[in-house]
Amino acid sequence: MARPISASEAREVGVLVQQWVNSKGYRLPHRTLQEAAESIGTDSVKLHRYCINSLRMDFRAWRTSLRIEDAKKLLMEEPALPSSQIARMVGVKDRSNFFRQFTEITGSSPDKWRQDHAKK
């Protein structure tokens, strides 16, 4: 388990993380925690501790959940766009990884999810 993050560090990193989320920084295809931390404006140790202690999940799982939530919105807002294009838009370059991640989180494939949630 990661060493607990101090309250001041959590506030500092929390502000940076929220700015990153608001700017959709999670869409950037960073490969490592270090790259993401640099883009957020902190170091990887603080970001890791923030995710584990404040978000209760590791960075990759959290970033994946952000991407899938974003993809769900795009699936509804852009019904003509193929799921593979939406995957790229939210930062997942590999179509099969996107479909696997989406299915694990939502319980259905992106196309089935779109169909089930289409406005009738």
C-alpha positions in Angstrom: 0.0 0.0 0.0 1.2 3.5 -0.8 2.3 5.7 2.0 -0.6 8.0 3.0 -0.6 11.3 1.3 -0.7 14.4 3.5 -3.7 16.6 3.5 -1.8 19.5 1.9 -0.4 17.2 -0.8 -3.8 15.8 -1.4 -5.3 19.3 -1.9 -2.4 20.3 -4.1 -2.6 17.2 -6.3 -6.4 17.2 -6.3 -6.5 20.7 -7.8 -4.0 19.7 -10.5 -5.9 16.5 -11.2 -9.2 18.3 -11.5 -7.8 20.7 -14.0 -6.4 17.8 -15.9 -9.8 16.1 -15.9 -11.6 19.3 -16.9 -9.2 19.8 -19.9 -9.7 16.1 -20.8 -6.0 15.4 -20.3 -6.9 11.7 -19.8 -7.5 11.5 -23.6 -3.8 11.9 -24.2 -2.3 8.5 -24.8 0.3 8.6 -22.0 1.9 5.3 -21.6 3.4 5.7 -18.1 2.4 7.2 -14.8 5.5 9.4 -15.1 4.3 10.9 -18.4 0.9 11.6 -17.0 2.3 13.1 -13.8 4.4 15.5 -15.9 1.4 16.5 -17.9 -0.6 17.1 -14.7 2.2 19.1 -13.2 3.2 16.9 -10.3 5.6 14.0 -9.7 4.7 10.3 -10.2 5.0 9.5 -6.5 2.5 12.1 -5.4 0.1 11.2 -8.2 0.3 7.5 -7.3 -0.3 8.2 -3.6 -3.2 10.5 -4.5 -4.8 7.9 -6.7 -4.4 5.1 -4.1 -5.3 7.1 -1.0 -7.9 9.6 -2.4 -9.4 7.8 -5.3 -9.0 4.3 -4.0 -7.7 2.9 -7.2 -4.5 3.0 -9.2 -3.9 5.6 -11.8 -4.4 3.3 -14.8 -7.8 2.0 -13.5 -8.9 5.6 -12.8 -7.8 6.9 -16.2 -9.6 4.0 -17.8 -12.8 4.8 -15.9 -12.6 8.4 -17.1 -12.1 7.3 -20.7 -15.0 4.9 -20.6 -17.3 7.5 -19.1 -16.2 10.0 -21.8 -16.8 7.3 -24.4 -20.3 6.6 -23.2 -21.2 10.3 -23.6 -19.7 10.3 -27.1 -21.5 7.2 -28.1 -24.8 9.0 -27.3 -23.8 12.4 -28.7 -22.3 11.1 -31.9 -24.4 8.1 -33.0 -22.9 8.0 -36.5 -19.3 7.6 -35.3 -18.0 4.1 -35.1 -16.9 2.8 -31.7 -13.3 2.4 -32.9 -13.1 6.1 -33.7 -14.6 7.0 -30.3 -11.9 4.8 -28.7 -9.2 6.9 -30.4 -10.9 10.1 -29.4 -10.8 9.2 -25.7 -7.2 8.1 -25.9 -7.3 4.3 -26.5 -5.5 3.5 -29.7 -6.0 -0.2 -29.6 -9.6 -1.2 -30.6 -9.5 -4.5 -28.8 -8.3 -3.0 -25.5 -11.1 -0.4 -25.7 -13.7 -3.1 -26.3 -12.4 -5.2 -23.5 -12.2 -2.3 -21.0 -15.6 -1.0 -22.0 -17.2 -4.4 -21.6 -15.5 -5.0 -18.2 -16.8 -1.6 -16.8 -20.2 -1.5 -18.4 -21.1 -5.2 -18.9 -21.6 -4.8 -22.6 -19.8 -3.9 -25.8 -19.8 -0.2 -26.9 -22.1 -0.9 -29.8 -24.5 -2.9 -27.6 -24.4 -0.2 -24.9 -25.1 2.5 -27.5 -28.1 0.5 -28.8 -29.4 -0.2 -25.3 -29.1 3.5 -24.3 -30.2 5.2 -27.5 -33.0 7.7 -27.0 -36.2 6.2 -28.2 
